[in-house]
Amino acid sequence: MMRYIGLIVCLFIIIGAISHVGFNYYNDILSFSFVAGGSLGYGLLKDKKDKFIINCGNGAVYFGWFGT
């Protein structure tokens, strides 16, 4: 149950940010490609097939920091 409440809170924060600044400023394809590519590359670089998804998540966080 707490997982669903957390998901709803996160979605409200994202929707609030989009409605505040506008979709054109919030949607940035270059930032998305930077984070998505870095995530995939980091997951492949770690070379652990059993933890690929976890490593992709960590890579997305790292490249999200780099992109800001």
C-alpha positions in Angstrom: 0.0 0.0 0.0 2.8 2.4 0.9 4.4 1.8 -2.5 1.2 3.0 -4.3 1.0 6.1 -2.1 4.7 6.9 -2.9 4.0 6.4 -6.6 1.0 8.8 -6.4 3.1 11.4 -4.5 5.9 11.2 -7.2 3.4 11.5 -10.0 1.8 14.6 -8.4 5.2 16.2 -8.1 6.1 15.5 -11.7 2.7 16.7 -13.0 3.0 19.8 -10.8 6.4 20.6 -12.2 5.1 20.2 -15.8 2.1 22.4 -15.2 4.2 25.1 -13.5 6.9 25.5 -16.2 5.0 24.2 -19.2 5.5 21.0 -21.2 7.9 22.6 -23.7 10.4 23.5 -21.0 10.0 20.3 -19.1 10.4 17.9 -22.0 14.0 17.9 -23.2 15.0 15.1 -25.6 18.7 15.7 -25.3 18.7 15.3 -21.5 16.5 12.2 -21.9 18.9 10.6 -24.4 21.9 11.5 -22.2 20.4 9.8 -19.1 19.0 6.8 -21.1 22.3 6.2 -23.0 24.4 6.6 -19.8 22.1 4.3 -18.0 22.4 1.6 -20.6 26.1 2.1 -21.0 26.7 1.9 -17.3 24.6 -1.3 -17.0 26.7 -2.9 -19.8 29.9 -1.6 -18.4 29.4 -3.3 -15.0 29.1 -6.7 -16.9 26.9 -8.4 -14.2 23.9 -9.9 -15.9 22.1 -10.8 -12.7 22.2 -7.1 -11.6 21.7 -5.4 -14.9 18.5 -3.5 -14.0 20.0 -2.3 -10.7 23.1 -1.1 -12.5 21.0 0.7 -15.1 19.2 2.4 -12.3 22.4 3.5 -10.7 23.7 4.7 -14.1 20.6 6.7 -14.6 21.1 8.5 -11.3 24.8 9.1 -12.0 24.2 10.5 -15.5 21.2 12.5 -14.2 23.6 14.2 -11.9 26.1 14.8 -14.7 23.4 16.2 -16.9 22.4 18.9 -14.5 
